[in-house]
Amino acid sequence: MQNAKENQGMLPFDLRIQTQHRFDYCRVFDFPKEAELLRFTRLTWYGYDEEGPAVYREDPDTGEVVRIDFLQ
């Protein structure tokens, strides 16, 4: 997991992780299975941007946002 504040050209996020899974539109609404990501319950964006497929989720209590990157 990486902290990221200098993310130019993308939506703002606080944390960034890379998964070893391929992006699947059918699974976008599934909650993350990793314990440290369970608090990010609000889906804010999903799709492809200049860095590839990703999902953005927000922790509604703290306002923190995680970007989850998928394999292309």
N, C-alpha and C positions, 0 to 999 in steps of 0.2 A: 504494500500500500504506500502511496506517495502523497505528500502534501503538495498542493499546487495552487499558487496564487498568480503566477505569471503565465496565464493561458490566453494568449492573444489569438483573436479570430474565432474563438469558441465560446460557448456559454460559460459563465463563471462556475467554478466548483472548488470545493475545499479539499477533497480527497480523490485520488484516482487509483483504480486497480485494473489489472489486466487479467482476464479470464483465459482459460484454455478451451473455451467452447466457441462454436460458430454461432453467429447471430441468427436468430430465428424469430420472426415476427409473431409466431404462435406462442412464444414463451415470454414475450416482453412484459406481460402483466404478472408473471410469477414473482413471488417474493424471493430475494436472495437467500441462499441456504447457509452462507457463512455467518457465524454468530455475531461477528463485529459489524455486519451490515443489516441486521434485522431491524434496527431502529430507523432505517431509511425506507419508510413505508409509502411515501407519496411519489408517484411517478410523474416527472415533470417534462421529460422529452425522451424520444427514442428515434433512431434512424441512422443515417449515414451523414458524416460531415467530412471535412478535408483530411481528417486523420483516420477515417474508417468507421465501422459500425460501433455504436455506443448507446448506453442507456444512462439517463440522469435521474437520480432519485434524491429526495429531500427528507431530512429528519424534521417532522412538523414541530417538534418541541424546541429544537435548537436553531433551525433554519440552515444547518449545514447541508451541503450538497455533495454527493459522490458521483463521479463519472465512472462507469463500468465499461471498459473497452473489451470488444470481442475480436476473435480471429476473423480475418477476411475470407 
